[in-house]
Amino acid sequence: MTPQGDLLDQFMPHGQCFMWQPGILWLHVGSDLFIVAAYYLISASLFYFLYKKADIPFKWMFVLFGLFIAACGTTHLMEVWTIWNPSYWIQGWGKFVTAALSFSTALLLIPLLPQAMALRSPRELETLNAHLQGALVDRDRAVRTLEASQAQLLDRTKELLHRQQQLQRLSSELLLTEQRERRRLAMNLHDYLGQWLVVAGMKVAQVVNRVEGQAKENLHDLRTLLEQSLQYARTLMADLSPTALMHAAFADVLAHLATEMKRHGLTVKVTCEDRALRLNQGHSILLYQMVRELLFNVLKHADVAYATVDVQLTEETLLVEVRDEGKGFYTEPLSDERDAGSRFGLTAVRQRLEAIGGRLEIDSILGGGTTARVILPLTEAPSDVSCTVPKSYSTTVQRSAAHDPAQVRRVLIVDDHALVRQGILSLLSSHVDVQVVAEAASGEEAIELCYRHNPDVVLMDINMPGMNGIEATHQIKKAFPWIKVVGLSVNTDSHIVESIKAAGAADFVSKGSVAEDLYDAVRA
C-alpha cells in the first residue's frame, strides 16, 4: 500500500467526529469559512494600507501582523479541509507556521510598546497643532517686528553714514583751514616782520660806516641781533608753512621735511624716482602732512633714529612708503580714547586722504618694524606753472649791443613791499655806477617795465602775490635773454635758490645780506 493509503488507514476525517450529522457539520464549516474570509480580507486590507502609506512608522510590525492574520485564516481553512480529508500533518505544519509568526510578533511587539506609546494621539496632535499655530502667529509677529527694527536700523545706519561723511568733510575742512591759517601766519611773518627786519638791517648798514667808536660797536651788535631775529623768523615761517609746498618739486618738499626731522633727532633718507615731479598744492600739502605725522609717530613710538621715505610713481597712482625698523605694534583698531586722541592729526589727514579716493595701509610686526604706505590716485596732471607775456608787449625787444662793463648799470627793483624797495634804492643810490630806472610791485608789472625801460639788471623778489618772482623771471629771460636777474628773498632754502636759478636768474642774494652783497651782485 502507498503512504497515502497508510495515512488514510491510520486517520479518519474530522467529519467522523460529528457523526456526519449535517447540522453540526455545516455549522463548523460555515463558521470556519467566514473566519477565513474575514482573516484574508483583514490581511489584504492591511497590505493595501501599507502599500498606500509608505511613510507609516513601524511598517515591518504591520507586515508581521498581516502575515500572522493570514496564517490564522489558513488554519481555519485547514479545519474545513480536514472534515472530509484527514490531512492532519499538513494542518499541523500550518499551525506550526502560524504559531511561529504569532510568537515572533509577540516577542517583537514587547520592545516596540514604549515607542508606540510615545506616539501622539489625535487629540494630542490637535493640541500640538493648535500650539504650533499660535507659535506661527507669534513668529509672524516677531518677523514683522524684526523687519520694522531692521528698517529702523537701516535708517539709523544711513543717518550715521551721513554723519560720518559730514565729520570727514569737517575734518578735511579743518585740515585745510589749519593749512590756510598756517600759511597766512607765515605770510604775515614774511610780509611784515621779515621785511621790517630786512629794512632795519639795511638802515643800520647805511649808518654803521658813518660812525666810530662805541656807537659803531653798538650798531654792529644791533645788526647781529637783527640778523638773528631774521633767522628766527625764517625758522618760524618754515615750520608754519614750508615754501617748498608752494614752489618746489615734491622731492624737494620731502627733502625739506627730512631737514626738519633732523632737527628733532630723526634721520630720514628720501628716495624719489622722479626728482622733477610736481603735484598740485592740495595734494602736496596733504602728503606733506601725512608723511610728517608718520615720521613723528616713528620718532615718538618706534624707538629708532632712522627712517626711510620712498616715492614711486605710476600712470595713475602715487605711492609714498614710510618705513622704520623699530619696535612695531599690533595693528588692531584703536579702542583707547587716549590713543585715538594722540593720533588725531594722522586720523584727520587719513580721512582727508580717503575723501579724495586715497588710502593708508600700515603693516607692522611687533619687534620687527613698521611700513606705512600712502596711496594717492593722480586724478590731475602734475602741476606745471606757466605764464604768458602780456599781449600789449608780445614783441621781443631787440638789443643792439651789450653794454660796456664800465658803463652805468640800469636796474629795475621788483618787490611788493615799498619799504624794501626804498631800502634797496637807498643802498644803490650811493653808487654812481648804478642807476635805478624803475620800481615794480608785482611780476606782471616787472615784465611791463622791462619792455619800457630795457634794464641791465632786474632785482627780483621771489615771494609776491599773483605772478611770483620765479614765474616773472622765466618770462623776462624768455623775452630778454640779455637781462640779468638777481633773485631776492628772506627765505634762503636751497629749493628757493635752485628754483629761481632754474628760471634763469644769474644770482641770488638773501635780503638779510643785501647791504654787503647786493652791489657786488649787480656789478657782476
Secondary structure, DSSP 4 states (H G I P E B T S, - for coil): --HHHHHHHH---GGGGGTT-HHHHHHHHHHHHHHHHHHHHHHHHHHHHHHH-TT-TTHHHHHHHHHHHHHHHHHHHHHHHHHHS--HHHHHHHHHHHHHHHHHHHHHHHHHHHHHHHSPPHHHHHHHHHHHHHHHHHHHHHHHHHHHHHHHHHHHHHHHHHHHHHHHHHHHHHHHHHHHHHHHHHHHIIIIIIHHHHHHHHHHHHHHTT--THHHHHHHHHHHHHHHHHHHHHHHHHHHS-THHHHS-HHHHHHHHHHHHHHTT-EEEEEES-TT----HHHHHHHHHHHHHHHHHIIIII--SEEEEEEEE-SSEEEEEEEE-S-----SPP--HHHHHHTHHHHHHHHHHHHTT-EEEEEEETTTEEEEEEEEE--SPPP-------GGG-SPPP-SSPPPTTSPEEEEEE-S-HHHHHHHHHHHHT-TTEEEEEEESSHHHHHHHHHHH--SEEEEES--SSS-HHHHHHHHHHH-TT-EEEEEES---HHHHHHHHHTT-SEEEEGGGHHHHHHHHHH-
